[in-house]
Amino acid sequence: MHLLYRKIHEKGAVIYELVREIHLTGGTSPFPTAEMGLWHRSGDRLLFPRLQEGERPEDHAVVIDLKPKLADLNLYELTDVWGYTTLSPQDELWAPHGLRLQTIFRDGPARRCPTATRARFPLQNTREFVHEFLYIRQSHPGNWAWGRIGFVNGALLFPDQFWALTDAMRQAAQDDLEGGAD
């Protein structure tokens, strides 16, 4: 489950206002279904098919609580997804994903954080990004599902997949350090 939030910029802070729950997998996945090899989707491109009339991608964000079962709150904004779609030996499509997440709130007691429907966070002087690797598989034609959550959802990356994903993610991280990317 992912949550769509409206971002409201206000005097030294960003207010995240819950709009609705969204799904990034399933029959309407924003991930490419026929694009083999390396691909990239920015947060805007992930959001576009999920927005309703009048909602603008630049005013919204996909927010993930990376540790939803813990007392501490860990909120991250999904900014980019890189994937590498390939065929498995059983002729099933699967794609390891490298996610880039921008820290909103990390390892803080949930009782100190505002409600989940509307939360105000101070603007950060520097942006902190973290990266996560997952995979999705095509469960039925045109229908993507996350790897087996609760078992092992770690992606085994073969050399071509590993180098393509890490090179793309390293370039984005370098751009961030040099101040050249949003």
PyMOL commands that place a pseudoatom at each C-alpha (Angstrom):
pseudoatom trace, name=CA, resn=MET, resi=1, chain=A, elem=C, hetatm=0, pos=[0.000, 0.000, 0.000]
pseudoatom trace, name=CA, resn=HIS, resi=2, chain=A, elem=C, hetatm=0, pos=[1.180, 3.471, -0.855]
pseudoatom trace, name=CA, resn=LEU, resi=3, chain=A, elem=C, hetatm=0, pos=[-0.392, 6.741, 0.147]
pseudoatom trace, name=CA, resn=LEU, resi=4, chain=A, elem=C, hetatm=0, pos=[-0.978, 9.733, -2.086]
pseudoatom trace, name=CA, resn=TYR, resi=5, chain=A, elem=C, hetatm=0, pos=[-0.419, 13.029, -0.290]
pseudoatom trace, name=CA, resn=ARG, resi=6, chain=A, elem=C, hetatm=0, pos=[-0.969, 16.607, -1.396]
pseudoatom trace, name=CA, resn=LYS, resi=7, chain=A, elem=C, hetatm=0, pos=[2.104, 18.736, -0.684]
pseudoatom trace, name=CA, resn=ILE, resi=8, chain=A, elem=C, hetatm=0, pos=[1.448, 22.261, 0.511]
pseudoatom trace, name=CA, resn=HIS, resi=9, chain=A, elem=C, hetatm=0, pos=[4.485, 24.534, 0.856]
pseudoatom trace, name=CA, resn=GLU, resi=10, chain=A, elem=C, hetatm=0, pos=[4.117, 26.980, 3.720]
pseudoatom trace, name=CA, resn=LYS, resi=11, chain=A, elem=C, hetatm=0, pos=[6.670, 29.286, 5.408]
pseudoatom trace, name=CA, resn=GLY, resi=12, chain=A, elem=C, hetatm=0, pos=[9.614, 26.996, 6.093]
pseudoatom trace, name=CA, resn=ALA, resi=13, chain=A, elem=C, hetatm=0, pos=[7.604, 23.788, 6.096]
pseudoatom trace, name=CA, resn=VAL, resi=14, chain=A, elem=C, hetatm=0, pos=[5.822, 21.285, 3.909]
pseudoatom trace, name=CA, resn=ILE, resi=15, chain=A, elem=C, hetatm=0, pos=[2.377, 20.077, 4.891]
pseudoatom trace, name=CA, resn=TYR, resi=16, chain=A, elem=C, hetatm=0, pos=[1.512, 16.584, 3.688]
pseudoatom trace, name=CA, resn=GLU, resi=17, chain=A, elem=C, hetatm=0, pos=[-2.260, 16.104, 3.464]
pseudoatom trace, name=CA, resn=LEU, resi=18, chain=A, elem=C, hetatm=0, pos=[-3.576, 12.584, 2.854]
pseudoatom trace, name=CA, resn=VAL, resi=19, chain=A, elem=C, hetatm=0, pos=[-5.615, 12.285, -0.347]
pseudoatom trace, name=CA, resn=ARG, resi=20, chain=A, elem=C, hetatm=0, pos=[-6.117, 8.514, -0.684]
pseudoatom trace, name=CA, resn=GLU, resi=21, chain=A, elem=C, hetatm=0, pos=[-4.486, 5.119, -0.811]
pseudoatom trace, name=CA, resn=ILE, resi=22, chain=A, elem=C, hetatm=0, pos=[-3.039, 4.135, -4.185]
pseudoatom trace, name=CA, resn=HIS, resi=23, chain=A, elem=C, hetatm=0, pos=[-1.503, 0.999, -5.643]
pseudoatom trace, name=CA, resn=LEU, resi=24, chain=A, elem=C, hetatm=0, pos=[1.588, 0.982, -7.832]
pseudoatom trace, name=CA, resn=THR, resi=25, chain=A, elem=C, hetatm=0, pos=[1.060, -2.598, -8.946]
pseudoatom trace, name=CA, resn=GLY, resi=26, chain=A, elem=C, hetatm=0, pos=[-1.922, -4.431, -10.374]
pseudoatom trace, name=CA, resn=GLY, resi=27, chain=A, elem=C, hetatm=0, pos=[-3.618, -4.018, -13.716]
pseudoatom trace, name=CA, resn=THR, resi=28, chain=A, elem=C, hetatm=0, pos=[-3.008, -0.257, -13.879]
pseudoatom trace, name=CA, resn=SER, resi=29, chain=A, elem=C, hetatm=0, pos=[0.637, -0.289, -12.854]
pseudoatom trace, name=CA, resn=PRO, resi=30, chain=A, elem=C, hetatm=0, pos=[2.688, 2.724, -13.981]
pseudoatom trace, name=CA, resn=PHE, resi=31, chain=A, elem=C, hetatm=0, pos=[5.623, 0.389, -14.591]
pseudoatom trace, name=CA, resn=PRO, resi=32, chain=A, elem=C, hetatm=0, pos=[6.288, -0.522, -18.219]
pseudoatom trace, name=CA, resn=THR, resi=33, chain=A, elem=C, hetatm=0, pos=[4.875, -3.849, -19.299]
pseudoatom trace, name=CA, resn=ALA, resi=34, chain=A, elem=C, hetatm=0, pos=[6.650, -4.249, -22.633]
pseudoatom trace, name=CA, resn=GLU, resi=35, chain=A, elem=C, hetatm=0, pos=[9.840, -2.211, -22.134]
pseudoatom trace, name=CA, resn=MET, resi=36, chain=A, elem=C, hetatm=0, pos=[12.663, -4.734, -21.740]
pseudoatom trace, name=CA, resn=GLY, resi=37, chain=A, elem=C, hetatm=0, pos=[15.952, -3.821, -20.119]
pseudoatom trace, name=CA, resn=LEU, resi=38, chain=A, elem=C, hetatm=0, pos=[16.649, -0.685, -18.067]
pseudoatom trace, name=CA, resn=TRP, resi=39, chain=A, elem=C, hetatm=0, pos=[13.928, 1.934, -17.573]
pseudoatom trace, name=CA, resn=HIS, resi=40, chain=A, elem=C, hetatm=0, pos=[13.231, 4.879, -15.236]
pseudoatom trace, name=CA, resn=ARG, resi=41, chain=A, elem=C, hetatm=0, pos=[10.094, 6.506, -13.860]
pseudoatom trace, name=CA, resn=SER, resi=42, chain=A, elem=C, hetatm=0, pos=[10.220, 9.763, -11.902]
pseudoatom trace, name=CA, resn=GLY, resi=43, chain=A, elem=C, hetatm=0, pos=[7.726, 10.493, -9.155]
pseudoatom trace, name=CA, resn=ASP, resi=44, chain=A, elem=C, hetatm=0, pos=[5.699, 12.633, -11.578]
pseudoatom trace, name=CA, resn=ARG, resi=45, chain=A, elem=C, hetatm=0, pos=[5.442, 9.800, -14.098]
pseudoatom trace, name=CA, resn=LEU, resi=46, chain=A, elem=C, hetatm=0, pos=[4.446, 7.358, -11.355]
pseudoatom trace, name=CA, resn=LEU, resi=47, chain=A, elem=C, hetatm=0, pos=[1.721, 9.708, -10.173]
pseudoatom trace, name=CA, resn=PHE, resi=48, chain=A, elem=C, hetatm=0, pos=[0.252, 10.813, -13.479]
pseudoatom trace, name=CA, resn=PRO, resi=49, chain=A, elem=C, hetatm=0, pos=[-2.018, 7.800, -14.080]
pseudoatom trace, name=CA, resn=ARG, resi=50, chain=A, elem=C, hetatm=0, pos=[-3.124, 7.904, -10.420]
pseudoatom trace, name=CA, resn=LEU, resi=51, chain=A, elem=C, hetatm=0, pos=[-4.289, 11.524, -10.338]
pseudoatom trace, name=CA, resn=GLN, resi=52, chain=A, elem=C, hetatm=0, pos=[-7.812, 12.720, -10.853]
pseudoatom trace, name=CA, resn=GLU, resi=53, chain=A, elem=C, hetatm=0, pos=[-8.898, 15.671, -12.956]
pseudoatom trace, name=CA, resn=GLY, resi=54, chain=A, elem=C, hetatm=0, pos=[-7.470, 18.913, -11.592]
pseudoatom trace, name=CA, resn=GLU, resi=55, chain=A, elem=C, hetatm=0, pos=[-4.734, 17.234, -9.511]
pseudoatom trace, name=CA, resn=ARG, resi=56, chain=A, elem=C, hetatm=0, pos=[-1.191, 18.197, -10.574]
pseudoatom trace, name=CA, resn=PRO, resi=57, chain=A, elem=C, hetatm=0, pos=[1.780, 15.816, -10.115]
pseudoatom trace, name=CA, resn=GLU, resi=58, chain=A, elem=C, hetatm=0, pos=[4.040, 18.586, -8.763]
pseudoatom trace, name=CA, resn=ASP, resi=59, chain=A, elem=C, hetatm=0, pos=[1.593, 19.154, -5.880]
pseudoatom trace, name=CA, resn=HIS, resi=60, chain=A, elem=C, hetatm=0, pos=[1.480, 15.499, -4.830]
pseudoatom trace, name=CA, resn=ALA, resi=61, chain=A, elem=C, hetatm=0, pos=[3.753, 12.752, -3.552]
pseudoatom trace, name=CA, resn=VAL, resi=62, chain=A, elem=C, hetatm=0, pos=[3.709, 9.010, -2.963]
pseudoatom trace, name=CA, resn=VAL, resi=63, chain=A, elem=C, hetatm=0, pos=[4.608, 8.535, 0.711]
pseudoatom trace, name=CA, resn=ILE, resi=64, chain=A, elem=C, hetatm=0, pos=[5.727, 5.243, 2.226]
pseudoatom trace, name=CA, resn=ASP, resi=65, chain=A, elem=C, hetatm=0, pos=[6.135, 4.274, 5.885]
pseudoatom trace, name=CA, resn=LEU, resi=66, chain=A, elem=C, hetatm=0, pos=[9.066, 1.872, 5.557]
pseudoatom trace, name=CA, resn=LYS, resi=67, chain=A, elem=C, hetatm=0, pos=[8.514, 0.375, 9.012]
pseudoatom trace, name=CA, resn=PRO, resi=68, chain=A, elem=C, hetatm=0, pos=[4.726, 0.376, 9.475]
pseudoatom trace, name=CA, resn=LYS, resi=69, chain=A, elem=C, hetatm=0, pos=[4.693, -2.215, 12.269]
pseudoatom trace, name=CA, resn=LEU, resi=70, chain=A, elem=C, hetatm=0, pos=[7.135, -0.348, 14.517]
pseudoatom trace, name=CA, resn=ALA, resi=71, chain=A, elem=C, hetatm=0, pos=[6.295, 2.366, 17.026]
pseudoatom trace, name=CA, resn=ASP, resi=72, chain=A, elem=C, hetatm=0, pos=[8.756, 4.740, 15.352]
pseudoatom trace, name=CA, resn=LEU, resi=73, chain=A, elem=C, hetatm=0, pos=[7.547, 6.550, 12.254]
pseudoatom trace, name=CA, resn=ASN, resi=74, chain=A, elem=C, hetatm=0, pos=[9.662, 6.378, 9.081]
pseudoatom trace, name=CA, resn=LEU, resi=75, chain=A, elem=C, hetatm=0, pos=[8.116, 8.401, 6.250]
pseudoatom trace, name=CA, resn=TYR, resi=76, chain=A, elem=C, hetatm=0, pos=[9.748, 8.656, 2.839]
pseudoatom trace, name=CA, resn=GLU, resi=77, chain=A, elem=C, hetatm=0, pos=[8.669, 10.247, -0.421]
pseudoatom trace, name=CA, resn=LEU, resi=78, chain=A, elem=C, hetatm=0, pos=[9.116, 8.038, -3.485]
pseudoatom trace, name=CA, resn=THR, resi=79, chain=A, elem=C, hetatm=0, pos=[11.042, 10.195, -5.982]
pseudoatom trace, name=CA, resn=ASP, resi=80, chain=A, elem=C, hetatm=0, pos=[12.318, 7.721, -8.589]
pseudoatom trace, name=CA, resn=VAL, resi=81, chain=A, elem=C, hetatm=0, pos=[12.098, 4.091, -9.624]
pseudoatom trace, name=CA, resn=TRP, resi=82, chain=A, elem=C, hetatm=0, pos=[14.591, 2.365, -11.904]
pseudoatom trace, name=CA, resn=GLY, resi=83, chain=A, elem=C, hetatm=0, pos=[13.755, -1.077, -13.165]
pseudoatom trace, name=CA, resn=TYR, resi=84, chain=A, elem=C, hetatm=0, pos=[15.259, -3.750, -15.339]
pseudoatom trace, name=CA, resn=THR, resi=85, chain=A, elem=C, hetatm=0, pos=[12.607, -5.918, -16.973]
pseudoatom trace, name=CA, resn=THR, resi=86, chain=A, elem=C, hetatm=0, pos=[13.680, -9.331, -18.173]
pseudoatom trace, name=CA, resn=LEU, resi=87, chain=A, elem=C, hetatm=0, pos=[12.335, -12.822, -18.775]
pseudoatom trace, name=CA, resn=SER, resi=88, chain=A, elem=C, hetatm=0, pos=[12.885, -15.519, -16.163]
pseudoatom trace, name=CA, resn=PRO, resi=89, chain=A, elem=C, hetatm=0, pos=[13.957, -19.002, -17.264]
pseudoatom trace, name=CA, resn=GLN, resi=90, chain=A, elem=C, hetatm=0, pos=[10.237, -19.916, -17.016]
pseudoatom trace, name=CA, resn=ASP, resi=91, chain=A, elem=C, hetatm=0, pos=[9.382, -17.136, -19.527]
pseudoatom trace, name=CA, resn=GLU, resi=92, chain=A, elem=C, hetatm=0, pos=[7.774, -14.950, -16.861]
pseudoatom trace, name=CA, resn=LEU, resi=93, chain=A, elem=C, hetatm=0, pos=[8.424, -11.206, -16.829]
pseudoatom trace, name=CA, resn=TRP, resi=94, chain=A, elem=C, hetatm=0, pos=[10.040, -9.849, -13.702]
pseudoatom trace, name=CA, resn=ALA, resi=95, chain=A, elem=C, hetatm=0, pos=[11.834, -6.628, -12.872]
pseudoatom trace, name=CA, resn=PRO, resi=96, chain=A, elem=C, hetatm=0, pos=[14.163, -5.789, -10.020]
pseudoatom trace, name=CA, resn=HIS, resi=97, chain=A, elem=C, hetatm=0, pos=[13.572, -2.207, -8.916]
pseudoatom trace, name=CA, resn=GLY, resi=98, chain=A, elem=C, hetatm=0, pos=[15.833, 0.359, -7.362]
pseudoatom trace, name=CA, resn=LEU, resi=99, chain=A, elem=C, hetatm=0, pos=[13.766, 2.916, -5.442]
pseudoatom trace, name=CA, resn=ARG, resi=100, chain=A, elem=C, hetatm=0, pos=[15.053, 6.341, -4.449]
pseudoatom trace, name=CA, resn=LEU, resi=101, chain=A, elem=C, hetatm=0, pos=[13.262, 7.712, -1.415]
pseudoatom trace, name=CA, resn=GLN, resi=102, chain=A, elem=C, hetatm=0, pos=[13.614, 11.164, 0.111]
pseudoatom trace, name=CA, resn=THR, resi=103, chain=A, elem=C, hetatm=0, pos=[13.447, 11.251, 3.899]
pseudoatom trace, name=CA, resn=ILE, resi=104, chain=A, elem=C, hetatm=0, pos=[10.500, 13.155, 5.348]
pseudoatom trace, name=CA, resn=PHE, resi=105, chain=A, elem=C, hetatm=0, pos=[10.616, 11.872, 8.934]
pseudoatom trace, name=CA, resn=ARG, resi=106, chain=A, elem=C, hetatm=0, pos=[12.980, 9.190, 10.225]
pseudoatom trace, name=CA, resn=ASP, resi=107, chain=A, elem=C, hetatm=0, pos=[13.024, 7.046, 13.353]
pseudoatom trace, name=CA, resn=GLY, resi=108, chain=A, elem=C, hetatm=0, pos=[10.822, 9.381, 15.360]
pseudoatom trace, name=CA, resn=PRO, resi=109, chain=A, elem=C, hetatm=0, pos=[8.271, 8.308, 17.911]
pseudoatom trace, name=CA, resn=ALA, resi=110, chain=A, elem=C, hetatm=0, pos=[4.859, 8.274, 16.242]
pseudoatom trace, name=CA, resn=ARG, resi=111, chain=A, elem=C, hetatm=0, pos=[3.330, 10.076, 19.218]
pseudoatom trace, name=CA, resn=ARG, resi=112, chain=A, elem=C, hetatm=0, pos=[5.516, 13.114, 18.401]
pseudoatom trace, name=CA, resn=CYS, resi=113, chain=A, elem=C, hetatm=0, pos=[4.365, 13.183, 14.795]
pseudoatom trace, name=CA, resn=PRO, resi=114, chain=A, elem=C, hetatm=0, pos=[1.128, 14.857, 13.691]
pseudoatom trace, name=CA, resn=THR, resi=115, chain=A, elem=C, hetatm=0, pos=[-1.758, 12.716, 12.528]
pseudoatom trace, name=CA, resn=ALA, resi=116, chain=A, elem=C, hetatm=0, pos=[-1.389, 10.610, 9.410]
pseudoatom trace, name=CA, resn=THR, resi=117, chain=A, elem=C, hetatm=0, pos=[-4.023, 12.602, 7.522]
pseudoatom trace, name=CA, resn=ARG, resi=118, chain=A, elem=C, hetatm=0, pos=[-2.294, 15.997, 7.803]
pseudoatom trace, name=CA, resn=ALA, resi=119, chain=A, elem=C, hetatm=0, pos=[1.308, 16.390, 8.891]
pseudoatom trace, name=CA, resn=ARG, resi=120, chain=A, elem=C, hetatm=0, pos=[3.592, 19.430, 8.919]
pseudoatom trace, name=CA, resn=PHE, resi=121, chain=A, elem=C, hetatm=0, pos=[7.340, 18.911, 8.593]
pseudoatom trace, name=CA, resn=PRO, resi=122, chain=A, elem=C, hetatm=0, pos=[10.047, 21.592, 8.625]
pseudoatom trace, name=CA, resn=LEU, resi=123, chain=A, elem=C, hetatm=0, pos=[11.904, 22.074, 5.341]
pseudoatom trace, name=CA, resn=GLN, resi=124, chain=A, elem=C, hetatm=0, pos=[15.277, 20.374, 5.443]
pseudoatom trace, name=CA, resn=ASN, resi=125, chain=A, elem=C, hetatm=0, pos=[18.427, 22.307, 4.556]
pseudoatom trace, name=CA, resn=THR, resi=126, chain=A, elem=C, hetatm=0, pos=[19.736, 19.208, 2.839]
pseudoatom trace, name=CA, resn=ARG, resi=127, chain=A, elem=C, hetatm=0, pos=[17.840, 16.359, 1.278]
pseudoatom trace, name=CA, resn=GLU, resi=128, chain=A, elem=C, hetatm=0, pos=[18.568, 12.855, 2.527]
pseudoatom trace, name=CA, resn=PHE, resi=129, chain=A, elem=C, hetatm=0, pos=[17.976, 10.052, 0.056]
pseudoatom trace, name=CA, resn=VAL, resi=130, chain=A, elem=C, hetatm=0, pos=[17.919, 6.342, 0.757]
pseudoatom trace, name=CA, resn=HIS, resi=131, chain=A, elem=C, hetatm=0, pos=[17.690, 3.522, -1.762]
pseudoatom trace, name=CA, resn=GLU, resi=132, chain=A, elem=C, hetatm=0, pos=[15.880, 0.219, -1.649]
pseudoatom trace, name=CA, resn=PHE, resi=133, chain=A, elem=C, hetatm=0, pos=[15.898, -2.777, -3.966]
pseudoatom trace, name=CA, resn=LEU, resi=134, chain=A, elem=C, hetatm=0, pos=[12.722, -4.801, -4.526]
pseudoatom trace, name=CA, resn=TYR, resi=135, chain=A, elem=C, hetatm=0, pos=[11.261, -6.712, -7.404]
pseudoatom trace, name=CA, resn=ILE, resi=136, chain=A, elem=C, hetatm=0, pos=[7.942, -7.107, -9.134]
pseudoatom trace, name=CA, resn=ARG, resi=137, chain=A, elem=C, hetatm=0, pos=[6.735, -9.936, -11.303]
pseudoatom trace, name=CA, resn=GLN, resi=138, chain=A, elem=C, hetatm=0, pos=[4.024, -10.190, -13.884]
pseudoatom trace, name=CA, resn=SER, resi=139, chain=A, elem=C, hetatm=0, pos=[1.404, -12.402, -12.221]
pseudoatom trace, name=CA, resn=HIS, resi=140, chain=A, elem=C, hetatm=0, pos=[-0.966, -12.270, -15.238]
pseudoatom trace, name=CA, resn=PRO, resi=141, chain=A, elem=C, hetatm=0, pos=[-0.544, -10.503, -18.584]
pseudoatom trace, name=CA, resn=GLY, resi=142, chain=A, elem=C, hetatm=0, pos=[-0.527, -6.773, -17.852]
pseudoatom trace, name=CA, resn=ASN, resi=143, chain=A, elem=C, hetatm=0, pos=[-0.853, -7.313, -14.084]
pseudoatom trace, name=CA, resn=TRP, resi=144, chain=A, elem=C, hetatm=0, pos=[2.254, -6.677, -11.980]
pseudoatom trace, name=CA, resn=ALA, resi=145, chain=A, elem=C, hetatm=0, pos=[2.621, -7.752, -8.336]
pseudoatom trace, name=CA, resn=TRP, resi=146, chain=A, elem=C, hetatm=0, pos=[5.323, -7.124, -5.758]
pseudoatom trace, name=CA, resn=GLY, resi=147, chain=A, elem=C, hetatm=0, pos=[7.594, -10.028, -4.963]
pseudoatom trace, name=CA, resn=ARG, resi=148, chain=A, elem=C, hetatm=0, pos=[6.550, -12.304, -2.171]
pseudoatom trace, name=CA, resn=ILE, resi=149, chain=A, elem=C, hetatm=0, pos=[6.311, -9.913, 0.788]
pseudoatom trace, name=CA, resn=GLY, resi=150, chain=A, elem=C, hetatm=0, pos=[6.910, -11.702, 4.053]
pseudoatom trace, name=CA, resn=PHE, resi=151, chain=A, elem=C, hetatm=0, pos=[9.186, -14.218, 2.424]
pseudoatom trace, name=CA, resn=VAL, resi=152, chain=A, elem=C, hetatm=0, pos=[12.218, -12.895, 0.605]
pseudoatom trace, name=CA, resn=ASN, resi=153, chain=A, elem=C, hetatm=0, pos=[11.580, -9.867, -1.569]
pseudoatom trace, name=CA, resn=GLY, resi=154, chain=A, elem=C, hetatm=0, pos=[15.254, -9.257, -2.141]
pseudoatom trace, name=CA, resn=ALA, resi=155, chain=A, elem=C, hetatm=0, pos=[16.116, -9.077, -5.804]
pseudoatom trace, name=CA, resn=LEU, resi=156, chain=A, elem=C, hetatm=0, pos=[18.888, -11.319, -7.071]
pseudoatom trace, name=CA, resn=LEU, resi=157, chain=A, elem=C, hetatm=0, pos=[20.608, -9.068, -9.555]
pseudoatom trace, name=CA, resn=PHE, resi=158, chain=A, elem=C, hetatm=0, pos=[22.648, -10.610, -12.320]
pseudoatom trace, name=CA, resn=PRO, resi=159, chain=A, elem=C, hetatm=0, pos=[25.572, -8.541, -13.634]
pseudoatom trace, name=CA, resn=ASP, resi=160, chain=A, elem=C, hetatm=0, pos=[23.766, -6.713, -16.450]
pseudoatom trace, name=CA, resn=GLN, resi=161, chain=A, elem=C, hetatm=0, pos=[20.837, -5.816, -14.181]
pseudoatom trace, name=CA, resn=PHE, resi=162, chain=A, elem=C, hetatm=0, pos=[23.060, -4.854, -11.235]
pseudoatom trace, name=CA, resn=TRP, resi=163, chain=A, elem=C, hetatm=0, pos=[25.321, -2.559, -13.262]
pseudoatom trace, name=CA, resn=ALA, resi=164, chain=A, elem=C, hetatm=0, pos=[22.465, -0.903, -15.170]
pseudoatom trace, name=CA, resn=LEU, resi=165, chain=A, elem=C, hetatm=0, pos=[20.508, -0.130, -11.979]
pseudoatom trace, name=CA, resn=THR, resi=166, chain=A, elem=C, hetatm=0, pos=[23.464, 0.953, -9.852]
pseudoatom trace, name=CA, resn=ASP, resi=167, chain=A, elem=C, hetatm=0, pos=[24.970, 3.110, -12.623]
pseudoatom trace, name=CA, resn=ALA, resi=168, chain=A, elem=C, hetatm=0, pos=[21.653, 4.960, -13.083]
pseudoatom trace, name=CA, resn=MET, resi=169, chain=A, elem=C, hetatm=0, pos=[21.196, 5.369, -9.313]
pseudoatom trace, name=CA, resn=ARG, resi=170, chain=A, elem=C, hetatm=0, pos=[24.805, 6.461, -8.820]
pseudoatom trace, name=CA, resn=GLN, resi=171, chain=A, elem=C, hetatm=0, pos=[24.404, 9.160, -11.487]
pseudoatom trace, name=CA, resn=ALA, resi=172, chain=A, elem=C, hetatm=0, pos=[21.262, 10.475, -9.756]
pseudoatom trace, name=CA, resn=ALA, resi=173, chain=A, elem=C, hetatm=0, pos=[23.077, 10.513, -6.397]
pseudoatom trace, name=CA, resn=GLN, resi=174, chain=A, elem=C, hetatm=0, pos=[26.019, 12.372, -7.958]
pseudoatom trace, name=CA, resn=ASP, resi=175, chain=A, elem=C, hetatm=0, pos=[23.612, 14.925, -9.449]
pseudoatom trace, name=CA, resn=ASP, resi=176, chain=A, elem=C, hetatm=0, pos=[22.112, 15.406, -5.985]
pseudoatom trace, name=CA, resn=LEU, resi=177, chain=A, elem=C, hetatm=0, pos=[25.544, 16.053, -4.462]
pseudoatom trace, name=CA, resn=GLU, resi=178, chain=A, elem=C, hetatm=0, pos=[26.350, 18.575, -7.165]
pseudoatom trace, name=CA, resn=GLY, resi=179, chain=A, elem=C, hetatm=0, pos=[22.957, 20.261, -6.815]
pseudoatom trace, name=CA, resn=GLY, resi=180, chain=A, elem=C, hetatm=0, pos=[22.008, 19.441, -10.395]
pseudoatom trace, name=CA, resn=ALA, resi=181, chain=A, elem=C, hetatm=0, pos=[18.811, 17.479, -9.833]
pseudoatom trace, name=CA, resn=ASP, resi=182, chain=A, elem=C, hetatm=0, pos=[15.417, 18.148, -8.292]
for i in range(1, 182): cmd.bond("trace and resi %d" % i, "trace and resi %d" % (i + 1))
show_as sticks, trace
zoom trace
